[in-house]
Amino acid sequence: MPPRSIPSERQKRLGAELRRMRNDTGETTEFAARLLGLDRAKISNIESGVRAITPERVRTLATNYGCNDERYVEAVVAMAEPRPRDWWETYRGQLPAGLLDITEMEWHATAVRAGVFLHAPGLLQTDGYVRAVGNAALPALSDHEIELRVALRLQRQQVLHRRDPISYTAYIHEAALRIEFGGAKVMRAQLNHLGEMSELGHVDVRVVPFSSGAFPGAGQALSYATGVVPQLDTVQLDSAHGPGFTHAPAQLDKYRAQLDWMEAASFDSSKSRDFILALAKA
């Protein structure tokens, strides 16, 4: 299979899991190369996500690495399964690859917990709000790119409305509810939308009030995506230069603790909904 010059975050994650399996058992790239009848360079490319690997070869590696966690192995094998062209691929080359990586992460998650401080959470944004955020970007985005971002963002929200929706919890700092992106009318619609979405059984919206005081990770928005097995959990962090992703166990522990703090500091679901809808009427 020909290598891809710019692997997606999911492809890189598959390679990272194969490298982790190999390192856990103390085997070398030479060992893996002999198993698959490849040279070491190709193994390195597989483990960096640049080169594809078949599900059969993933099983071969997992078996010979002595990995006997069947659910984990099956989840990693599934990452190597050939797939039809995913809907977000229609945006590739038109929008930053990181936005598509976020989309793919959410699509394959079983649950997402998001902590936001300055914006409404992405999966709960209205089209007017998305457009207003795009108009505030520096350097300025073209009208065409803004509309592409609006379309992608709204399509991302399928994960909350499909037949098997993800479980979604959003911890929203009060500051994000008061910054008027797009003006009062756009913000009022956004607040009402948050209230409406919080009525869904699989969506939990929590407000972290100003009165909660100082908080860990101040200002950095994050999403914690729960994988089909715990080993495949992923954290996505927002930054000015694009999204970052981490799955190191110590980092996962850190961000789970940060979200747990936000949950403890937030209003409950009912009080949060009342607070948001009261702001919309103010």
C-alpha positions as CSV (number, residue, x, y, z in Angstrom):
1,M,0.0,0.0,0.0
2,P,1.4,3.4,-0.9
3,P,2.3,5.7,2.1
4,R,0.3,8.8,2.9
5,S,2.4,11.9,3.3
6,I,0.2,13.5,5.9
7,P,-1.5,10.9,8.1
8,S,-4.7,11.7,9.9
9,E,-4.6,11.7,13.7
10,R,-6.5,8.4,13.8
11,Q,-3.8,6.8,11.5
12,K,-1.1,8.1,13.7
13,R,-2.9,6.7,16.7
14,L,-3.1,3.2,15.1
15,G,0.6,3.4,14.6
16,A,1.2,4.6,18.2
17,E,-0.8,1.6,19.6
18,L,1.3,-0.8,17.5
19,R,4.5,0.8,18.8
20,R,3.1,0.6,22.4
21,M,2.3,-3.1,22.0
22,R,5.8,-3.7,20.7
23,N,7.5,-1.6,23.4
24,D,5.5,-3.3,26.2
25,T,6.8,-6.7,25.2
26,G,10.4,-5.4,24.7
27,E,10.5,-6.4,21.0
28,T,12.5,-4.5,18.4
29,T,11.5,-3.1,15.0
30,E,13.7,-5.8,13.5
31,F,11.5,-8.4,15.1
32,A,8.4,-6.8,13.7
33,A,10.0,-6.5,10.3
34,R,10.8,-10.2,10.2
35,L,7.2,-11.1,11.2
36,L,5.7,-9.1,8.3
37,G,8.4,-9.7,5.8
38,L,9.2,-6.0,5.6
39,D,12.2,-3.8,6.2
40,R,12.7,-1.7,9.4
41,A,11.9,1.6,7.5
42,K,8.4,0.3,6.6
43,I,7.8,-0.7,10.2
44,S,8.8,2.8,11.3
45,N,6.4,4.3,8.8
46,I,3.6,2.0,10.0
47,E,4.2,3.1,13.6
48,S,4.2,6.8,12.7
49,G,1.0,6.4,10.7
50,V,2.5,7.2,7.4
51,R,2.1,3.7,6.0
52,A,-1.1,1.8,6.1
53,I,-1.4,-1.7,7.5
54,T,-3.9,-4.5,7.0
55,P,-6.1,-5.8,9.8
56,E,-4.5,-9.3,9.3
57,R,-1.0,-7.8,9.9
58,V,-2.3,-6.0,13.0
59,R,-3.5,-9.4,14.4
60,T,-0.1,-11.0,13.5
61,L,1.8,-8.3,15.4
62,A,-0.6,-8.4,18.4
63,T,-0.4,-12.2,18.7
64,N,3.4,-12.2,18.5
65,Y,3.7,-9.3,20.9
66,G,1.7,-11.4,23.4
67,C,-1.1,-8.9,23.7
68,N,-4.0,-11.0,25.1
69,D,-6.5,-8.2,25.8
70,E,-9.0,-9.3,23.3
71,R,-11.2,-6.2,23.4
72,Y,-8.2,-3.9,22.9
73,V,-6.8,-5.9,20.1
74,E,-10.2,-6.0,18.3
75,A,-10.5,-2.2,18.7
76,V,-7.0,-1.7,17.2
77,V,-7.8,-4.1,14.3
78,A,-10.9,-2.1,13.6
79,M,-8.8,1.0,13.2
80,A,-7.0,-0.7,10.3
81,E,-10.2,-1.9,8.5
82,P,-10.7,-0.4,5.1
83,R,-13.5,2.1,5.2
84,P,-15.7,3.8,2.6
85,R,-14.8,7.5,2.1
86,D,-15.9,9.2,5.3
87,W,-18.2,12.3,4.8
88,W,-15.6,14.7,6.3
89,E,-13.1,13.8,3.6
90,T,-15.0,16.0,1.2
91,Y,-13.5,18.9,3.1
92,R,-9.9,17.7,2.9
93,G,-7.7,20.3,1.2
94,Q,-10.3,23.0,1.8
95,L,-10.1,23.2,5.6
96,P,-7.2,22.7,8.0
97,A,-6.5,18.9,8.6
98,G,-6.8,19.4,12.4
99,L,-10.5,20.3,12.0
100,L,-11.1,17.0,10.2
101,D,-9.1,15.1,12.9
102,I,-11.5,16.5,15.6
103,T,-14.4,15.4,13.5
104,E,-13.0,11.9,13.1
105,M,-12.2,11.7,16.9
106,E,-15.8,12.6,17.8
107,W,-17.3,10.2,15.2
108,H,-15.5,7.2,16.7
109,A,-15.9,8.1,20.4
110,T,-18.5,6.6,22.6
111,A,-18.7,9.7,24.9
112,V,-17.2,13.2,24.9
113,R,-16.7,15.5,27.9
114,A,-15.9,19.1,26.9
115,G,-14.6,22.0,29.1
116,V,-14.9,25.5,27.6
117,F,-14.2,28.9,28.9
118,L,-14.6,31.5,26.2
119,H,-16.8,29.9,23.5
120,A,-19.9,27.8,23.4
121,P,-18.9,24.1,22.9
122,G,-18.5,23.2,19.3
123,L,-21.0,20.4,19.1
124,L,-23.7,22.8,20.5
125,Q,-23.0,25.9,18.4
126,T,-25.6,27.5,16.1
127,D,-24.7,28.4,12.6
128,G,-24.8,32.1,13.4
129,Y,-22.5,31.6,16.3
130,V,-20.0,29.6,14.2
131,R,-20.0,32.3,11.6
132,A,-19.4,35.0,14.2
133,V,-16.4,33.1,15.6
134,G,-15.0,32.7,12.1
135,N,-15.4,36.4,11.5
136,A,-13.3,37.1,14.6
137,A,-10.4,35.0,13.4
138,L,-6.9,36.4,12.8
139,P,-5.6,36.4,10.1
140,A,-9.0,37.0,8.6
141,L,-10.8,34.1,6.9
142,S,-12.4,34.4,3.5
143,D,-16.2,34.3,3.3
144,H,-15.8,30.9,1.5
145,E,-13.7,29.4,4.2
146,I,-16.1,30.7,6.9
147,E,-19.0,29.0,5.2
148,L,-17.1,25.8,4.8
149,R,-16.4,25.9,8.6
150,V,-20.0,26.5,9.3
151,A,-21.0,23.5,7.1
152,L,-18.4,21.2,8.7
153,R,-19.4,22.3,12.3
154,L,-23.0,21.6,11.7
155,Q,-22.3,18.2,10.1
156,R,-20.1,17.4,13.1
157,Q,-23.2,17.6,15.2
158,Q,-24.6,14.5,13.6
159,V,-22.9,12.6,16.5
160,L,-25.6,14.0,18.8
161,H,-28.5,13.1,16.5
162,R,-27.6,9.8,14.7
163,R,-29.2,6.5,15.7
164,D,-26.4,5.7,18.2
165,P,-25.6,9.2,19.6
166,I,-22.6,9.8,21.7
167,S,-23.0,10.7,25.4
168,Y,-22.0,14.4,25.6
169,T,-21.3,16.5,28.7
170,A,-20.3,20.2,28.3
171,Y,-18.9,22.2,31.2
172,I,-19.3,25.8,30.2
173,H,-17.7,28.6,32.2
174,E,-20.1,31.6,32.8
175,A,-17.7,33.8,30.8
176,A,-18.4,31.9,27.6
177,L,-22.1,32.5,28.1
178,R,-21.7,36.3,28.4
179,I,-19.3,37.0,25.6
180,E,-21.5,38.2,22.7
181,F,-20.1,36.6,19.6
182,G,-22.1,38.1,16.7
183,G,-24.1,40.5,18.9
184,A,-27.0,40.1,21.2
185,K,-29.4,38.5,18.7
186,V,-26.9,35.7,17.8
187,M,-26.0,35.2,21.4
188,R,-29.6,34.9,22.5
189,A,-30.3,32.2,19.8
190,Q,-27.1,30.4,21.0
191,L,-28.2,30.5,24.6
192,N,-31.7,29.2,23.7
193,H,-30.1,26.4,21.7
194,L,-28.0,25.4,24.6
195,G,-31.1,25.2,26.7
196,E,-32.9,23.1,24.1
197,M,-30.0,20.7,23.6
198,S,-29.7,20.2,27.4
199,E,-33.2,18.6,27.3
200,L,-31.8,15.6,25.3
201,G,-31.2,12.6,27.5
202,H,-27.7,12.0,26.2
203,V,-26.6,15.7,26.5
204,D,-25.7,17.2,29.8
205,V,-24.9,20.9,30.0
206,R,-23.3,22.3,33.2
207,V,-22.5,25.9,34.0
208,V,-19.4,26.7,36.0
209,P,-20.2,30.1,37.6
210,F,-17.9,33.0,38.2
211,S,-18.3,32.3,41.9
212,S,-16.4,29.1,41.6
213,G,-13.2,31.2,41.6
214,A,-9.9,30.1,40.3
215,F,-9.8,26.8,38.3
216,P,-7.3,24.4,36.8
217,G,-6.4,24.7,33.2
218,A,-7.9,28.2,33.1
219,G,-8.7,29.4,29.5
220,Q,-7.7,26.2,27.7
221,A,-10.7,24.4,26.0
222,L,-10.5,20.7,25.9
223,S,-12.5,17.6,24.8
224,Y,-12.0,14.2,26.4
225,A,-13.1,11.5,23.9
226,T,-13.8,8.1,25.4
227,G,-12.7,5.3,23.1
228,V,-14.4,1.9,22.6
229,V,-11.8,0.7,25.1
230,P,-10.0,2.8,27.8
231,Q,-6.6,2.5,26.0
232,L,-8.0,4.5,23.1
233,D,-9.2,7.5,25.1
234,T,-8.0,10.8,23.6
235,V,-7.8,14.4,24.7
236,Q,-8.0,17.2,22.2
237,L,-6.8,20.7,23.2
238,D,-7.5,24.0,21.5
239,S,-4.8,26.4,20.7
240,A,-4.3,29.5,18.5
241,H,-2.3,27.4,15.9
242,G,-4.7,24.5,15.7
243,P,-5.8,21.5,17.8
244,G,-3.5,19.3,19.7
245,F,-4.1,15.7,20.7
246,T,-2.7,13.6,23.5
247,H,-3.2,10.1,24.8
248,A,-0.4,9.6,27.2
249,P,-1.8,8.0,30.4
250,A,-0.5,10.7,32.7
251,Q,-2.0,13.4,30.5
252,L,-5.4,11.5,30.4
253,D,-5.3,11.4,34.2
254,K,-4.6,15.1,34.4
255,Y,-7.4,16.1,32.1
256,R,-9.9,13.7,33.6
257,A,-9.1,15.4,37.0
258,Q,-9.6,18.8,35.4
259,L,-13.0,17.9,34.1
260,D,-14.0,16.3,37.4
261,W,-13.1,19.6,39.1
262,M,-15.4,21.4,36.6
263,E,-18.2,19.0,37.4
264,A,-17.8,19.5,41.1
265,A,-17.8,23.3,40.7
266,S,-20.7,23.5,38.2
267,F,-24.4,23.9,38.8
268,D,-26.5,20.7,38.3
269,S,-28.2,20.1,35.0
270,S,-31.5,21.7,36.0
271,K,-30.0,24.8,37.6
272,S,-27.6,25.2,34.6
273,R,-30.5,25.1,32.2
274,D,-32.4,27.7,34.2
275,F,-29.3,29.9,34.4
276,I,-28.7,29.8,30.6
277,L,-32.4,30.5,29.7
278,A,-32.5,33.4,32.2
279,L,-29.4,34.9,30.5
280,A,-31.2,34.5,27.1
281,K,-34.1,36.5,28.4
282,A,-32.0,39.3,30.0
